[in-house]
């Protein structure tokens, strides 16, 4: 009876206790190690991947046990925000010397569930409004979108759109982009039953956490064997979608696909052209995060990988220039 009462007391006092270890949270200011990496490890002077020119990249590491698992990225000037699939964030500044500064880490102040386990904070996508500083986070398992105050200070609003309610638990709101006109795109990693290359997607006219939620559903056709994991708007208004695949033979590979903005309409099935493929002999890992910025007149792409907190994977942050006159893959 004493043992039973002790277990009952533990369940009552520790929210969400399920017998599993609690979700790791960052402690203090983590030390961040940044090591330069070549795009082609066996040919370090090679810098071209389709229409992408490699401008540099880093392998990030830290002794903090909560470090890693980053599945979403936002870049504002020299300020970088990486968000893990466990609700932890890493922020830092990165200058021309490629040395991270002003490093800070933390965890979302609120979210689906109690936050005891990783399933409660399966944050897979992020968008930041540079004008207001507000932040939107897509939660895959909960099929929800939450809005946070600048700096993740507090949760402001949340929504579980009805159109996302039937997306599967582990393949829900995987990719999200806030467009220049204030509208949002959300892509599911889930597939349409009749076609494994088709993925449900939604366009919201405005903030999806604010009623009334107006918009429409459409479908995204990914390259065969690939699934959408991140999205961003290009200066042209077209949509860049990062897609990922995994196989025993090649491990993780990724393709960047450009979708014409004009093709995204209610009920439409939209595909695009592949710009580049991350596969051997180029760096290839579990690339899940994407951001687009501008430097002068150049379009800059930032891509980051989720190491799944595994010794066999890496946290990579890569920078590319999109060459407008270069030919895409055929």
C-alpha positions as CSV (number, residue, x, y, z in Angstrom):
1,X,0.0,0.0,0.0
2,X,2.9,2.4,0.8
3,X,4.4,1.8,-2.6
4,X,1.1,2.3,-4.3
5,X,0.5,5.6,-2.5
6,X,4.0,6.8,-3.4
7,X,3.4,6.1,-7.1
8,X,0.1,7.8,-6.9
9,X,1.6,10.9,-5.2
10,X,4.3,11.0,-7.9
11,X,1.7,10.9,-10.7
12,X,-0.3,13.7,-9.0
13,X,2.7,16.0,-8.3
14,X,4.7,15.5,-11.5
15,X,2.5,16.5,-14.5
16,X,2.6,14.2,-17.4
17,X,4.7,11.5,-15.7
18,X,4.6,8.4,-17.9
19,X,7.6,6.4,-16.8
20,X,10.0,8.0,-19.4
21,X,12.8,10.4,-18.8
22,X,11.7,14.1,-18.9
23,X,12.5,16.2,-21.9
24,X,16.0,17.7,-21.7
25,X,16.1,21.5,-21.3
26,X,19.1,23.8,-21.9
27,X,20.9,25.0,-18.8
28,X,22.4,28.5,-18.8
29,X,24.4,29.8,-21.7
30,X,25.8,26.8,-23.7
31,X,29.3,26.7,-25.1
32,X,29.0,26.5,-28.8
33,X,31.8,25.0,-31.0
34,X,31.8,25.9,-34.7
35,X,34.0,24.0,-37.1
36,X,34.1,24.9,-40.9
37,X,33.0,22.2,-43.3
38,X,33.4,21.7,-47.0
39,X,30.5,21.1,-49.3
40,X,32.4,18.3,-51.0
41,X,34.6,16.7,-48.3
42,X,36.7,14.9,-50.9
43,X,37.0,18.0,-53.1
44,X,37.0,20.9,-50.7
45,X,37.6,23.5,-53.4
46,X,34.4,22.5,-55.3
47,X,31.6,25.0,-54.5
48,X,28.9,24.5,-57.0
49,X,25.8,22.4,-56.6
50,X,23.4,23.1,-59.5
51,X,22.5,26.8,-59.3
52,X,23.8,27.1,-55.7
53,X,27.2,28.5,-54.9
54,X,28.5,27.4,-51.6
55,X,29.6,30.3,-49.4
56,X,30.6,28.4,-46.3
57,X,29.2,26.3,-43.5
58,X,29.7,25.1,-40.0
59,X,29.4,22.0,-37.9
60,X,27.9,23.1,-34.6
61,X,28.4,21.2,-31.4
62,X,28.0,21.7,-27.6
63,X,28.6,19.9,-24.4
64,X,25.0,20.7,-23.3
65,X,23.0,17.4,-23.3
66,X,20.0,19.3,-24.5
67,X,21.8,20.5,-27.7
68,X,20.7,19.3,-31.1
69,X,17.6,18.0,-32.8
70,X,17.1,21.3,-34.7
71,X,14.3,21.1,-37.2
72,X,13.5,24.7,-37.9
73,X,15.5,27.9,-38.7
74,X,14.8,31.6,-38.9
75,X,17.4,34.2,-39.9
76,X,17.0,38.0,-39.3
77,X,20.1,39.9,-40.4
78,X,22.9,38.3,-38.4
79,X,20.6,36.8,-35.8
80,X,19.9,33.1,-36.1
81,X,17.2,31.1,-34.3
82,X,17.3,27.3,-34.4
83,X,14.3,25.4,-32.9
84,X,14.5,21.8,-32.0
85,X,11.8,19.1,-32.3
86,X,11.7,19.1,-28.5
87,X,10.8,22.8,-28.1
88,X,14.3,24.0,-27.3
89,X,15.8,27.0,-29.1
90,X,19.3,28.2,-29.8
91,X,20.0,31.9,-30.7
92,X,23.2,33.5,-31.8
93,X,24.8,36.1,-34.0
94,X,27.0,35.1,-36.9
95,X,29.3,37.6,-38.6
96,X,31.7,37.4,-41.6
97,X,34.3,35.6,-39.4
98,X,31.8,32.6,-39.0
99,X,32.2,32.7,-35.2
100,X,28.9,32.5,-33.2
101,X,28.4,35.3,-30.7
102,X,25.8,36.3,-28.1
103,X,24.8,32.6,-27.8
104,X,21.7,31.9,-25.8
105,X,19.5,28.9,-25.3
106,X,16.1,28.2,-23.8
107,X,12.9,26.4,-24.2
108,X,9.4,27.3,-25.3
109,X,7.5,28.8,-22.3
110,X,4.3,26.9,-23.2
111,X,3.0,24.5,-25.8
112,X,0.8,21.5,-26.4
113,X,0.5,19.1,-23.4
114,X,2.4,19.4,-20.2
115,X,5.9,19.6,-21.7
116,X,7.1,16.6,-19.8
117,X,7.9,14.5,-22.9
118,X,9.3,15.3,-26.3
119,X,6.0,14.4,-27.9
120,X,4.4,17.4,-26.2
121,X,6.9,19.8,-27.8
122,X,7.3,18.3,-31.3
123,X,8.0,21.7,-32.8
124,X,9.0,21.3,-36.5
125,X,8.5,24.7,-38.1
126,X,9.0,28.3,-37.2
127,X,8.3,31.7,-38.8
128,X,9.2,35.2,-37.4
129,X,7.7,38.5,-38.4
130,X,10.7,40.8,-38.4
131,X,8.6,43.9,-37.9
132,X,6.7,42.8,-34.8
133,X,9.1,40.1,-33.6
134,X,6.2,37.7,-33.2
135,X,7.0,34.0,-33.7
136,X,4.8,31.2,-35.0
137,X,5.6,27.5,-34.3
138,X,4.1,24.5,-36.0
139,X,3.7,21.4,-33.8
140,X,3.7,18.2,-35.7
141,X,2.1,15.7,-33.3
142,X,-0.6,18.1,-32.1
143,X,-1.3,19.5,-35.6
144,X,-1.4,22.9,-34.1
145,X,0.1,26.4,-34.6
146,X,1.1,28.5,-31.7
147,X,2.1,32.2,-31.7
148,X,4.7,33.6,-29.2
149,X,5.7,37.0,-28.1
150,X,9.1,38.3,-29.3
151,X,12.0,36.2,-28.0
152,X,9.6,33.4,-27.1
153,X,8.8,35.5,-24.0
154,X,5.3,34.0,-23.7
155,X,2.6,32.2,-25.7
156,X,0.0,34.6,-27.1
157,X,-2.4,32.5,-29.2
158,X,-2.9,28.9,-30.4
159,X,-5.0,27.1,-32.9
160,X,-5.7,23.6,-34.1
161,X,-7.1,24.3,-37.6
162,X,-9.9,21.9,-38.5
163,X,-8.3,21.3,-41.9
164,X,-5.2,19.8,-40.1
165,X,-7.1,17.6,-37.7
166,X,-6.8,14.4,-39.8
167,X,-3.1,14.8,-40.5
168,X,-1.2,11.8,-38.9
169,X,0.4,12.4,-35.5
170,X,4.0,12.0,-36.7
171,X,3.7,13.6,-40.1
172,X,1.7,16.8,-39.4
173,X,2.6,20.4,-39.7
174,X,6.2,19.8,-40.8
175,X,6.9,22.9,-42.9
176,X,5.6,26.4,-42.6
177,X,6.4,29.7,-44.3
178,X,5.1,33.2,-43.6
179,X,5.0,35.1,-46.9
180,X,5.7,38.8,-47.5
181,X,2.0,39.6,-47.8
182,X,1.3,38.1,-44.3
183,X,-0.2,34.8,-45.5
184,X,1.0,31.4,-44.4
185,X,1.7,28.1,-46.1
186,X,1.7,24.9,-44.1
187,X,2.8,21.5,-45.5
188,X,2.2,18.1,-44.0
189,X,4.8,15.4,-44.2
190,X,1.8,13.0,-44.3
191,X,0.9,11.6,-47.7
192,X,-2.4,11.3,-49.5
193,X,-3.5,7.7,-49.4
194,X,-3.9,7.3,-53.1
195,X,-0.5,8.7,-54.0
196,X,2.6,8.6,-51.8
197,X,4.1,11.6,-53.7
198,X,1.2,13.9,-52.7
199,X,1.1,15.8,-49.5
200,X,-1.7,17.9,-48.0
201,X,-1.0,21.6,-47.7
202,X,-2.9,24.7,-46.6
203,X,-2.8,28.4,-47.4
204,X,-4.0,30.8,-44.8
205,X,-4.8,34.4,-45.8
206,X,-3.4,35.8,-42.5
207,X,-2.3,34.7,-39.0
208,X,-3.7,31.1,-38.6
209,X,-4.0,31.6,-34.9
210,X,-6.5,34.5,-35.4
211,X,-10.1,33.9,-36.3
212,X,-11.6,33.9,-38.8
213,X,-9.2,31.5,-40.5
214,X,-9.7,32.0,-44.2
215,X,-7.8,30.1,-46.9
216,X,-7.8,26.9,-48.9
217,X,-6.3,23.4,-49.2
218,X,-4.1,22.2,-52.0
219,X,-1.7,19.4,-52.6
220,X,2.1,19.4,-53.0
221,X,3.7,16.8,-55.3
222,X,7.2,16.0,-54.0
223,X,9.9,14.3,-56.0
224,X,9.3,10.5,-55.7
225,X,10.5,9.2,-52.4
226,X,10.9,12.6,-50.8
227,X,8.8,14.5,-48.3
228,X,8.5,18.2,-47.5
229,X,10.3,19.3,-44.4
230,X,10.8,23.1,-44.7
231,X,9.6,26.0,-46.9
232,X,10.5,29.6,-47.5
233,X,9.5,32.4,-49.9
234,X,11.9,33.5,-52.6
235,X,12.2,37.2,-53.5
236,X,10.3,36.4,-56.7
237,X,7.3,35.2,-54.6
238,X,7.8,31.6,-55.6
239,X,8.1,29.0,-52.9
240,X,11.2,27.1,-52.1
241,X,10.5,23.7,-50.5
242,X,13.1,21.5,-48.9
243,X,12.3,17.8,-49.3
244,X,14.0,14.9,-47.6
245,X,14.4,11.1,-48.2
246,X,16.2,8.4,-46.3
247,X,17.4,5.0,-47.4
248,X,19.7,2.3,-46.2
249,X,21.9,2.6,-49.3
250,X,22.4,6.4,-49.3
251,X,21.3,7.5,-45.8
252,X,19.7,11.0,-45.8
253,X,19.4,12.9,-49.0
254,X,17.6,16.2,-49.8
255,X,16.2,18.0,-52.8
256,X,15.3,21.7,-53.1
257,X,12.2,22.3,-55.1
258,X,10.9,25.7,-56.5
259,X,7.1,25.9,-56.7
260,X,5.5,28.7,-58.7
261,X,3.4,30.9,-56.4
262,X,0.8,31.4,-59.1
263,X,0.2,27.6,-59.2
264,X,-0.9,27.5,-55.6
265,X,-4.7,27.7,-55.8
266,X,-7.7,26.1,-54.0
267,X,-7.8,22.3,-54.7
268,X,-4.7,22.4,-57.0
269,X,-2.0,19.9,-57.1
270,X,1.3,21.7,-57.4
271,X,4.8,20.5,-58.1
272,X,8.0,22.3,-59.1
273,X,11.4,22.0,-60.5
274,X,14.4,20.6,-58.6
275,X,17.2,23.1,-58.0
276,X,19.7,20.9,-56.3
277,X,20.2,17.5,-54.6
278,X,22.2,16.9,-51.5
279,X,23.6,13.5,-52.0
280,X,27.0,11.8,-52.2
281,X,29.6,13.1,-52.9
282,X,28.2,16.4,-51.5
283,X,27.4,16.8,-47.8
284,X,24.2,15.0,-47.0
285,X,22.5,14.7,-43.6
286,X,19.1,15.0,-42.1
287,X,18.5,18.5,-43.6
288,X,15.2,19.8,-42.1
289,X,15.5,23.6,-41.8
290,X,15.6,26.3,-44.4
291,X,15.7,30.1,-44.5
292,X,16.0,32.7,-47.3
293,X,17.6,36.1,-46.9
294,X,19.1,38.9,-49.0
295,X,22.6,40.3,-49.1
296,X,22.8,43.2,-51.4
297,X,21.2,42.0,-54.6
298,X,21.9,38.3,-53.9
299,X,19.5,35.7,-52.7
300,X,21.0,33.7,-49.8
301,X,19.8,30.2,-48.7
302,X,20.6,28.8,-45.3
303,X,20.1,25.1,-44.6
304,X,20.5,23.3,-41.3
305,X,20.4,19.6,-40.3
306,X,18.7,17.8,-37.4
307,X,21.2,15.4,-35.8
308,X,18.4,13.5,-34.0
309,X,20.7,13.8,-31.0
310,X,22.7,10.9,-32.5
311,X,26.5,10.3,-32.5
312,X,26.2,9.3,-36.2
313,X,24.7,12.6,-37.4
314,X,25.7,16.3,-37.3
315,X,24.2,19.7,-36.8
316,X,25.2,21.5,-39.9
317,X,24.5,25.1,-40.9
318,X,25.2,25.8,-44.6
319,X,25.1,29.0,-46.6
320,X,24.5,29.3,-50.4
321,X,24.0,32.0,-53.0
322,X,21.2,31.2,-55.5
323,X,22.6,32.1,-59.0
324,X,19.7,33.3,-61.1
325,X,21.4,32.5,-64.4
326,X,22.5,29.0,-63.5
327,X,20.6,26.0,-64.8
328,X,18.6,23.8,-62.4
329,X,18.8,20.1,-62.4
330,X,17.3,18.1,-65.2
